[in-house]
Amino acid sequence: MNDNKFALPIHWNDYEDIAMELYEKFGDDFDESKIYRIRFTDLLEWVLSLPNFAGTREQSNEGHLEQIQSAWVYEWRDNQ
């Protein structure tokens, strides 16, 4: 994960940044099919726990979580 204390905050619409952080956190524990089967309640908690994440639970919505899932799949594919 990014331990840089000078890193910019991550917001809900920073899908690629969130996906990179999730990939760094979970690596190959989740492949494409597993990523798409993650419950949004779990994904929401994981995103909120990321370092430098500045969004709130109230700002989240299904569209953001779907975009994050898709970006995470692309990040996973790029690293295979």
C-alpha positions as CSV (number, residue, x, y, z in Angstrom):
1,M,0.0,0.0,0.0
2,N,0.9,3.6,-0.4
3,D,2.6,4.7,2.9
4,N,3.4,8.1,1.5
5,K,2.1,10.6,4.0
6,F,2.2,13.2,1.3
7,A,-0.1,11.3,-1.1
8,L,-3.2,13.1,-2.3
9,P,-6.5,12.1,-0.8
10,I,-8.6,9.5,-2.7
11,H,-12.3,10.3,-3.4
12,W,-15.2,8.1,-4.6
13,N,-14.7,9.1,-8.3
14,D,-11.0,8.1,-8.3
15,Y,-11.9,4.6,-9.5
16,E,-8.4,3.6,-10.8
17,D,-6.6,4.8,-7.7
18,I,-9.0,2.8,-5.5
19,A,-8.6,-0.2,-7.7
20,M,-4.8,0.0,-7.5
21,E,-5.0,0.2,-3.7
22,L,-7.4,-2.8,-3.6
23,Y,-5.1,-4.8,-5.8
24,E,-2.1,-4.0,-3.7
25,K,-4.0,-5.0,-0.6
26,F,-5.5,-8.3,-1.9
27,G,-3.2,-9.2,-4.8
28,D,-4.3,-12.3,-6.5
29,D,-6.6,-13.4,-3.7
30,F,-9.4,-12.2,-5.9
31,D,-9.5,-13.1,-9.6
32,E,-11.9,-11.6,-12.1
33,S,-14.9,-13.8,-11.2
34,K,-14.4,-13.3,-7.5
35,I,-14.1,-9.5,-7.8
36,Y,-17.5,-9.4,-9.6
37,R,-19.0,-11.5,-6.8
38,I,-17.9,-9.3,-3.9
39,R,-20.9,-8.0,-2.0
40,F,-21.1,-4.2,-2.2
41,T,-21.3,-4.0,1.7
42,D,-17.9,-5.7,1.9
43,L,-16.5,-3.6,-0.9
44,L,-17.7,-0.4,0.8
45,E,-16.0,-1.3,4.0
46,W,-12.7,-2.1,2.2
47,V,-12.7,1.2,0.3
48,L,-13.5,3.2,3.5
49,S,-10.5,1.5,5.2
50,L,-8.0,2.4,2.5
51,P,-5.2,4.8,3.5
52,N,-5.7,8.4,2.2
53,F,-9.4,7.7,1.3
54,A,-11.3,10.9,2.0
55,G,-14.8,9.9,1.0
56,T,-17.6,9.0,3.4
57,R,-20.1,6.2,3.6
58,E,-22.9,8.7,2.8
59,Q,-21.2,9.7,-0.5
60,S,-21.1,6.2,-1.8
61,N,-23.6,4.7,-4.2
62,E,-24.1,1.7,-6.3
63,G,-22.6,3.4,-9.4
64,H,-19.3,4.2,-7.6
65,L,-19.0,0.6,-6.4
66,E,-19.7,-0.9,-9.8
67,Q,-17.0,1.4,-11.4
68,I,-14.6,0.4,-8.6
69,Q,-15.3,-3.3,-9.3
70,S,-14.7,-2.8,-13.1
71,A,-11.5,-0.9,-12.5
72,W,-10.3,-3.5,-10.1
73,V,-10.8,-6.2,-12.7
74,Y,-8.8,-4.2,-15.2
75,E,-6.0,-3.7,-12.6
76,W,-6.0,-7.5,-11.9
77,R,-5.8,-8.2,-15.7
78,D,-3.0,-5.8,-16.2
79,N,-1.0,-7.6,-13.5
80,Q,-1.4,-11.2,-14.9
